[in-house]
C-alpha cells in the first residue's frame, strides 16, 4: 500500500472521530430529544458544534468513498477501526466522558482485529464482466494482472 492510501485511511479515522465528537458536543447543548421537543430538533443546525461536526463528517464521507474506490469494503471498514481509539480519547479529553476499563478493553479487542484484516489483500482480484461494476480500464488492469488479453 502507498503512503497516499495510508493518508486516506488516516483522514477517514480523523474526520469520522472528530465529526462524531463535535456532534456529541452540540447535542449536549441541545439536551435530550423527547416527545415534547422533537419539533425543535432542526434548530440544532444553528449550533456551531453541530455545523462543525457535519462538515467533518462530509470530509469523512469523501475520504471514505476515496478509500472504497481502491479497496474492498471488508478491508476499509476494519482498517478504520482505529477511529474507536481516537474517538474514546477525544470524548475523554473534550467531552469529559468516563471511559471505563471495560470500554478500553473492548476498543483494544476491536483494534487488534485490524491486524488480522490488514495482513490480507486490500482488493479482491477477480475479473468482472464488462458493464458489471468496473470500467473498461479497470477491467484491463485486472486482465493484465492475470495475464489475459482484453482486445478480443
Backbone as CSV, one residue per row, in Angstrom:
resi,resn,N_x,N_y,N_z,CA_x,CA_y,CA_z,C_x,C_y,C_z
1,UNK,0.840,-1.180,0.000,0.000,0.000,0.000,0.886,1.244,0.000
2,UNK,0.430,2.286,-0.677,1.227,3.503,-0.808,0.967,4.438,0.368
3,UNK,1.840,5.435,0.490,1.685,6.449,1.539,0.363,7.187,1.356
4,UNK,0.000,7.457,0.106,-1.262,8.163,-0.184,-2.458,7.391,0.372
5,UNK,-2.436,6.090,0.210,-3.552,5.275,0.696,-3.604,5.262,2.219
6,UNK,-2.443,5.229,2.868,-2.421,5.322,4.328,-2.959,6.671,4.796
7,UNK,-2.618,7.731,4.054,-3.119,9.063,4.421,-4.636,9.146,4.265
8,UNK,-5.178,8.502,3.244,-6.635,8.485,3.066,-7.294,7.756,4.232
9,UNK,-6.746,6.609,4.622,-7.307,5.872,5.770,-7.183,6.687,7.053
10,UNK,-6.080,7.404,7.209,-5.906,8.267,8.376,-6.935,9.398,8.369
11,UNK,-7.209,9.955,7.197,-8.224,11.003,7.076,-9.593,10.470,7.466
12,UNK,-9.910,9.248,7.042,-11.184,8.631,7.421,-11.291,8.553,8.942
13,UNK,-10.228,8.100,9.583,-10.217,7.951,11.044,-10.373,9.305,11.733
14,UNK,-9.590,10.280,11.320,-9.602,11.592,11.992,-10.909,12.344,11.748
15,UNK,-11.347,12.408,10.501,-12.574,13.148,10.207,-13.800,12.503,10.846
16,UNK,-13.878,11.177,10.816,-15.026,10.488,11.408,-15.089,10.673,12.916
17,UNK,-13.973,10.471,13.586,-13.932,10.607,15.047,-14.202,12.043,15.483
18,UNK,-13.528,12.978,14.835,-13.703,14.390,15.203,-15.127,14.866,14.929
19,UNK,-15.686,14.445,13.807,-17.061,14.828,13.484,-18.056,14.292,14.494
20,UNK,-17.887,13.035,14.899,-18.789,12.454,15.895,-18.682,13.155,17.244
21,UNK,-17.463,13.509,17.635,-17.275,14.210,18.912,-17.905,15.602,18.852
22,UNK,-17.765,16.297,17.737,-18.404,17.616,17.593,-19.927,17.495,17.655
23,UNK,-20.486,16.489,16.995,-21.932,16.285,17.078,-22.365,15.991,18.504
24,UNK,-21.578,15.172,19.204,-21.886,14.868,20.602,-21.893,16.125,21.455
25,UNK,-20.909,16.994,21.239,-20.834,18.256,21.993,-22.030,19.150,21.678
26,UNK,-22.391,19.236,20.414,-23.534,20.060,20.023,-24.843,19.545,20.590
27,UNK,-25.017,18.245,20.619,-26.258,17.678,21.155,-26.338,17.807,22.672
28,UNK,-25.200,17.914,23.335,-25.230,18.191,24.784,-25.827,19.578,25.036
29,UNK,-25.508,20.516,24.150,-26.087,21.859,24.273,-27.599,21.827,24.075
30,UNK,-28.058,20.999,23.166,-29.489,20.911,22.863,-30.240,20.197,23.981
31,UNK,-29.666,19.153,24.507,-30.333,18.357,25.536,-30.994,17.132,24.919
32,UNK,-31.678,16.403,25.743,-32.317,15.166,25.297,-33.474,15.462,24.341
33,UNK,-33.560,14.659,23.286,-34.682,14.771,22.360,-35.825,13.949,22.939
34,UNK,-36.952,14.610,23.169,-38.120,13.945,23.746,-39.343,14.216,22.878
35,UNK,-40.434,13.608,23.251,-41.686,13.854,22.535,-42.135,15.300,22.635
36,UNK,-41.703,15.987,23.684,-42.110,17.373,23.881,-41.286,18.362,23.051
37,UNK,-40.060,18.010,22.692,-39.220,18.977,21.969,-38.699,18.476,20.623
38,UNK,-39.208,17.374,20.128,-38.716,16.825,18.865,-38.900,17.807,17.707
39,UNK,-39.949,18.626,17.772,-40.214,19.573,16.686,-39.146,20.678,16.615
40,UNK,-38.380,20.866,17.669,-37.303,21.861,17.692,-35.968,21.279,17.246
41,UNK,-35.953,20.017,16.844,-34.701,19.338,16.531,-33.923,20.032,15.405
42,UNK,-34.616,20.613,14.441,-33.914,21.291,13.348,-33.175,22.543,13.804
43,UNK,-33.561,23.108,14.940,-32.857,24.288,15.441,-31.430,23.949,15.864
44,UNK,-31.151,22.673,16.066,-29.797,22.279,16.433,-28.816,22.560,15.292
45,UNK,-29.320,22.733,14.083,-28.456,23.035,12.948,-27.811,24.416,13.040
46,UNK,-28.256,25.243,13.987,-27.646,26.551,14.204,-26.498,26.485,15.202
47,UNK,-26.309,25.337,15.836,-25.239,25.170,16.815,-23.910,25.021,16.074
48,UNK,-22.892,25.827,16.429,-21.604,25.749,15.715,-20.929,24.380,15.838
49,UNK,-21.124,23.695,16.964,-20.539,22.360,17.121,-21.176,21.364,16.148
50,UNK,-22.460,21.473,15.970,-23.155,20.578,15.037,-22.744,20.902,13.605
51,UNK,-22.624,22.179,13.285,-22.179,22.579,11.946,-20.772,22.038,11.678
52,UNK,-19.871,22.191,12.662,-18.511,21.661,12.507,-18.540,20.142,12.351
53,UNK,-19.377,19.475,13.138,-19.490,18.019,13.049,-19.980,17.568,11.685
54,UNK,-20.966,18.260,11.158,-21.489,17.917,9.825,-20.403,18.129,8.773
55,UNK,-19.667,19.235,8.868,-18.588,19.495,7.918,-17.506,18.423,7.977
56,UNK,-17.117,18.027,9.185,-16.102,16.980,9.331,-16.614,15.635,8.826
57,UNK,-17.887,15.357,9.047,-18.438,14.093,8.569,-18.600,14.070,7.046
58,UNK,-18.770,15.239,6.435,-18.759,15.305,4.972,-17.360,14.977,4.459
59,UNK,-16.322,15.528,5.130,-14.947,15.196,4.761,-14.664,13.712,4.992
60,UNK,-15.209,13.164,6.089,-15.091,11.727,6.355,-15.691,10.934,5.200
61,UNK,-16.888,11.316,4.785,-17.575,10.587,3.727,-16.789,10.630,2.415
62,UNK,-16.233,11.794,2.093,-15.432,11.921,0.862,-14.188,11.041,0.929
63,UNK,-13.492,11.054,2.050,-12.294,10.223,2.167,-12.657,8.745,2.221
64,UNK,-13.794,8.412,2.806,-14.262,7.027,2.866,-14.586,6.508,1.463
65,UNK,-15.267,7.335,0.671,-15.548,6.961,-0.715,-14.257,6.775,-1.513
66,UNK,-13.274,7.638,-1.254,-11.990,7.507,-1.929,-11.341,6.170,-1.577
67,UNK,-11.355,5.813,-0.308,-10.776,4.533,0.112,-11.513,3.367,-0.528
68,UNK,-12.829,3.460,-0.605,-13.606,2.374,-1.209,-13.379,2.274,-2.712
69,UNK,-12.867,3.325,-3.330,-12.618,3.276,-4.766,-11.412,2.411,-5.105
70,UNK,-10.523,2.164,-4.150,-9.341,1.345,-4.427,-9.219,0.113,-3.545
71,UNK,-10.141,-0.063,-2.614,-10.067,-1.238,-1.735,-11.463,-1.765,-1.446
72,UNK,-11.520,-3.022,-1.061,-12.791,-3.653,-0.716,-13.329,-3.101,0.601
73,UNK,-14.631,-3.130,0.742,-15.276,-2.709,1.989,-14.764,-3.528,3.163
74,UNK,-14.553,-4.817,2.944,-14.101,-5.686,4.030,-12.670,-5.389,4.447
75,UNK,-11.962,-4.563,3.705,-10.636,-4.091,4.093,-10.719,-2.700,4.716
76,UNK,-11.476,-1.803,4.086,-11.529,-0.406,4.524,-12.185,-0.274,5.896
77,UNK,-13.308,-0.923,6.086,-14.029,-0.755,7.345,-13.202,-1.210,8.547
78,UNK,-12.625,-2.401,8.542,-11.784,-2.768,9.686,-10.533,-1.903,9.815
79,UNK,-9.970,-1.474,8.698,-8.761,-0.658,8.753,-9.019,0.692,9.408
80,UNK,-10.251,1.132,9.410,-10.587,2.411,10.045,-11.066,2.226,11.483
81,UNK,-10.929,1.025,12.019,-11.357,0.761,13.395,-10.526,1.532,14.416
82,UNK,-9.389,2.047,14.006,-8.605,2.876,14.923,-9.367,4.129,15.323
83,UNK,-10.418,4.453,14.583,-11.237,5.610,14.944,-11.897,5.400,16.309
84,UNK,-12.117,4.155,16.713,-12.682,3.896,18.037,-11.729,4.375,19.131
85,UNK,-10.445,4.158,18.946,-9.457,4.614,19.924,-9.441,6.137,19.969
86,UNK,-9.353,6.753,18.794,-9.301,8.214,18.743,-10.584,8.827,19.302
87,UNK,-11.721,8.235,18.976,-12.987,8.771,19.472,-13.053,8.702,20.995
88,UNK,-12.591,7.602,21.578,-12.602,7.476,23.038,-11.683,8.504,23.687
89,UNK,-10.515,8.716,23.093,-9.582,9.710,23.629,-10.177,11.103,23.529
90,UNK,-10.730,11.440,22.366,-11.336,12.766,22.188,-12.532,12.970,23.121
91,UNK,-13.347,11.939,23.291,-14.507,12.054,24.181,-14.058,12.251,25.623
92,UNK,-13.000,11.575,26.014,-12.487,11.724,27.384,-11.908,13.123,27.596
93,UNK,-11.126,13.598,26.633,-10.447,14.888,26.784,-11.399,16.064,26.608
94,UNK,-12.210,16.048,25.533,-13.018,17.220,25.213,-14.436,17.173,25.779
95,UNK,-14.991,15.998,25.938,-16.355,15.890,26.469,-16.370,15.442,27.923
96,UNK,-15.194,15.144,28.457,-15.036,14.717,29.852,-15.884,13.489,30.168
97,UNK,-15.941,12.571,29.211,-16.686,11.336,29.421,-15.845,10.352,30.223
98,UNK,-16.516,9.500,30.969,-15.845,8.471,31.747,-15.687,7.234,30.863
99,UNK,-14.462,6.972,30.450,-14.184,5.795,29.630,-13.633,4.735,30.571
100,UNK,-14.447,3.714,30.822,-14.087,2.693,31.812,-13.073,1.703,31.246
101,UNK,-12.533,0.901,32.148,-11.591,-0.142,31.738,-12.244,-1.113,30.761
102,UNK,-13.512,-1.425,30.987,-14.224,-2.328,30.074,-14.319,-1.742,28.673
103,UNK,-14.553,-0.423,28.604,-14.587,0.237,27.299,-13.235,0.123,26.600
104,UNK,-12.153,0.412,27.344,-10.823,0.343,26.746,-10.490,-1.075,26.289
105,UNK,-10.885,-2.078,27.076,-10.629,-3.467,26.682,-11.391,-3.810,25.398
106,UNK,-12.643,-3.383,25.304,-13.433,-3.620,24.091,-12.839,-2.929,22.884
107,UNK,-12.402,-1.689,23.075,-11.764,-0.942,21.992,-10.474,-1.636,21.581
108,UNK,-9.731,-2.153,22.559,-8.497,-2.877,22.262,-8.755,-4.131,21.436
109,UNK,-9.807,-4.877,21.782,-10.144,-6.080,21.027,-10.501,-5.749,19.582
110,UNK,-11.263,-4.672,19.417,-11.650,-4.256,18.061,-10.420,-3.885,17.246
111,UNK,-9.533,-3.097,17.818,-8.371,-2.650,17.055,-7.374,-3.776,16.817
112,UNK,-7.319,-4.769,17.708,-6.444,-5.913,17.454,-6.933,-6.695,16.243
113,UNK,-8.236,-6.721,16.029,-8.777,-7.390,14.853,-8.328,-6.749,13.563
114,UNK,-7.976,-5.468,13.621,-7.474,-4.763,12.444,-6.197,-5.431,11.934
115,UNK,-5.380,-5.869,12.842,-4.128,-6.520,12.457,-4.362,-7.766,11.623
116,UNK,-5.395,-8.522,11.952,-5.705,-9.725,11.177,-6.189,-9.370,9.775
117,UNK,-7.011,-8.351,9.675,-7.570,-7.969,8.381,-6.531,-7.255,7.530
118,UNK,-5.706,-6.437,8.145,-4.744,-5.626,7.403,-3.671,-6.470,6.722
119,UNK,-3.484,-7.706,7.141,-2.464,-8.536,6.511,-2.940,-9.113,5.183
120,UNK,-4.229,-9.092,4.931,-4.767,-9.627,3.683,-4.731,-8.607,2.572
121,UNK,-5.167,-9.013,1.381,-5.172,-8.084,0.248,-6.243,-7.009,0.434
122,UNK,-5.976,-5.833,-0.118,-6.936,-4.741,0.019,-8.024,-4.784,-1.043
123,UNK,-7.804,-5.549,-2.113,-8.766,-5.586,-3.204,-8.882,-7.009,-3.727
124,UNK,-10.093,-7.457,-3.886,-10.335,-8.760,-4.473,-9.916,-8.711,-5.938
125,UNK,-9.108,-9.644,-6.376,-8.530,-9.590,-7.724,-9.264,-10.490,-8.706
126,UNK,-10.584,-10.515,-8.655,-11.342,-11.304,-9.619,-11.884,-10.383,-10.688
127,UNK,-11.842,-10.849,-11.920,-12.341,-10.049,-13.039,-13.852,-10.119,-13.078
128,UNK,-14.470,-8.984,-13.356,-15.917,-8.911,-13.505,-16.214,-8.697,-14.981
129,UNK,-17.350,-9.189,-15.470,-17.698,-8.964,-16.875,-17.858,-7.477,-17.179
130,UNK,-17.663,-7.134,-18.451,-17.844,-5.735,-18.874,-19.222,-5.237,-18.477
131,UNK,-19.259,-3.972,-18.008,-20.539,-3.356,-17.681,-21.119,-3.815,-16.361
132,UNK,-20.359,-4.528,-15.558,-20.885,-5.028,-14.293,-20.061,-4.503,-13.114
133,UNK,-19.916,-3.175,-13.013,-19.281,-2.597,-11.852,-17.842,-2.152,-12.042
134,UNK,-17.238,-2.400,-13.187,-15.880,-1.937,-13.442,-15.840,-1.215,-14.772
135,UNK,-15.013,-0.207,-14.829,-14.819,0.478,-16.106,-13.934,-0.395,-16.992
136,UNK,-13.880,-0.059,-18.269,-13.041,-0.820,-19.188,-11.581,-0.776,-18.761
137,UNK,-11.110,0.395,-18.287,-9.709,0.487,-17.880,-9.444,-0.357,-16.639
138,UNK,-10.379,-0.394,-15.692,-10.208,-1.231,-14.503,-10.214,-2.694,-14.891
139,UNK,-11.083,-3.073,-15.841,-11.123,-4.452,-16.319,-9.812,-4.819,-17.003
140,UNK,-9.257,-3.873,-17.758,-7.991,-4.115,-18.448,-6.860,-4.314,-17.451
141,UNK,-6.844,-3.532,-16.354,-5.807,-3.687,-15.336,-5.879,-5.063,-14.693
142,UNK,-7.095,-5.530,-14.397,-7.261,-6.858,-13.808,-6.810,-7.911,-14.792
143,UNK,-7.180,-7.752,-16.053,-6.800,-8.725,-17.070,-5.289,-8.766,-17.243
144,UNK,-4.630,-7.592,-17.229,-3.181,-7.560,-17.337,-2.531,-8.246,-16.154
145,UNK,-3.061,-8.030,-14.974,-2.527,-8.657,-13.778,-2.669,-10.172,-13.846
146,UNK,-3.725,-10.638,-14.490,-3.962,-12.067,-14.606,-3.299,-12.665,-15.827
147,UNK,-2.722,-11.813,-16.694,-2.025,-12.295,-17.881,-2.935,-12.634,-19.050
148,UNK,-4.148,-12.087,-19.073,-5.063,-12.344,-20.176,-5.157,-11.103,-21.055
149,UNK,-5.701,-11.279,-22.246,-5.833,-10.177,-23.198,-7.214,-9.563,-23.083
150,UNK,-7.309,-8.265,-23.328,-8.590,-7.563,-23.282,-9.052,-7.101,-24.646
151,UNK,-8.283,-7.330,-25.697,-8.650,-6.819,-27.020,-9.357,-7.871,-27.880
152,UNK,-9.959,-8.844,-27.268,-10.612,-9.900,-28.049,-11.964,-9.493,-28.535
